[in-house]
Amino acid sequence: MTSSRDRRIAKELQDLQADRDSSGVYAAPIDGVNLTKLLGTFPAPPDTPYAGATFEVDITIPDTYPFKPPQMKFRTKIWHPNVSSQTGAICLDTLTTAWSPVQTIKTALISLRMLLEFPNPKDPQDAEVAKMLTEDPERFARQAHDWAVKYAGAARKQIDYSDWKKNAAVEQESNDEARYQGYPRPMVDRFVGMGFSVDAVVEALLFVGVSRNNGIDYELEEAYSGDIIARLLGEQ
């Protein structure tokens, strides 16, 4: 008899197939049959050093899914502070402590795609890459583009590294409390850990109507978390 886990995975894969053109992310069984061993793919975001590349991710679904997150690892080599340049292991809160059963394989893959736009060198998986991004973001961008061309099928192109450096510096700034608009920093950062920017998370919290609770952190109900994630993914 088919388990509830397998029925959910099959439904998620059907939704991914139907939504592939709009979301850009996709996953399917590696052998065409086994629902616990998947291959995920997604295109790199434009306006990043990875633009034009396509990345593959190995996905293992645990027995306790969706109450435990899928295990993901980059199959395609990538130069990124939150991905091991040697093993493809990923450091992303949404795949560990920030996982919620309202999330899906699709949201996890989109979080990985967003991580390429918003790398977090303060919580690295690869210390060497994080150090380069922090100390010399322009050199980091060049290396990231080189690897995207070499390993992920991106076309060699001219990139305005100085503009990327400026944008990266703005995104990495974390001491401006005004950006949090009174929301508890830990609450916002739990969503930031999924690969979203501070500004996008705060906008979603405001849209959903989440209480600021006088800046004191608290756990959101699953219904709220689902609505926030949907907003962040452009589904609301």
GILINFEN-V820797 format. One record per residue. N is the residue number from 1. PSI is psi in whole degrees, -180 to 180 (NA if undefined). Layout:
N,PSI
N,PSI
This chain:
1,139
2,133
3,161
4,-32
5,-47
6,-37
7,-40
8,-45
9,-45
10,-41
11,-42
12,-41
13,-36
14,-43
15,-39
16,-41
17,-44
18,-29
19,10
20,-42
21,-35
22,-39
23,-31
24,-15
25,155
26,152
27,148
28,157
29,136
30,-41
31,6
32,-6
33,-53
34,115
35,-4
36,-9
37,102
38,158
39,118
40,149
41,150
42,149
43,149
44,149
45,146
46,168
47,29
48,165
49,-15
50,-1
51,135
52,-9
53,157
54,130
55,142
56,142
57,130
58,132
59,125
60,126
61,121
62,163
63,-30
64,9
65,138
66,11
67,-19
68,147
69,158
70,149
71,123
72,145
73,135
74,126
75,-35
76,132
77,140
78,144
79,100
80,138
81,-23
82,12
83,132
84,126
85,-13
86,-46
87,-16
88,2
89,146
90,138
91,103
92,124
93,-35
94,-18
95,5
96,-104
97,-26
98,5
99,144
100,147
101,-16
102,-15
103,167
104,175
105,-39
106,-49
107,-34
108,-43
109,-39
110,-36
111,-38
112,-42
113,-41
114,-29
115,-29
116,-28
117,-33
118,70
119,148
120,90
121,-11
122,-12
123,68
124,155
125,-29
126,104
127,-35
128,-45
129,-42
130,-40
131,-42
132,-43
133,-40
134,-43
135,-29
136,73
137,-29
138,-42
139,-40
140,-46
141,-39
142,-44
143,-41
144,-41
145,-41
146,-45
147,-36
148,-38
149,-45
150,-41
151,-19
152,14
153,12
154,149
155,140
156,130
157,166
158,131
159,136
160,86
161,-31
162,-38
163,-41
164,-40
165,-42
166,-46
167,-38
168,-40
169,-39
170,-44
171,-33
172,-13
173,125
174,4
175,1
176,97
177,-25
178,-29
179,-27
180,-12
181,41
182,-7
183,148
184,129
185,-44
186,-36
187,-49
188,-43
189,-24
190,-37
191,-34
192,-37
193,-16
194,-7
195,5
196,156
197,158
198,-47
199,-40
200,-40
201,-46
202,-41
203,-40
204,-41
205,-42
206,-42
207,-43
208,-22
209,35
210,136
211,142
212,-21
213,37
214,29
215,8
216,130
217,147
218,162
219,130
220,147
221,153
222,-36
223,-42
224,-46
225,-42
226,-41
227,-39
228,-45
229,-42
230,-42
231,-44
232,-31
233,5
234,22
235,1
236,NA
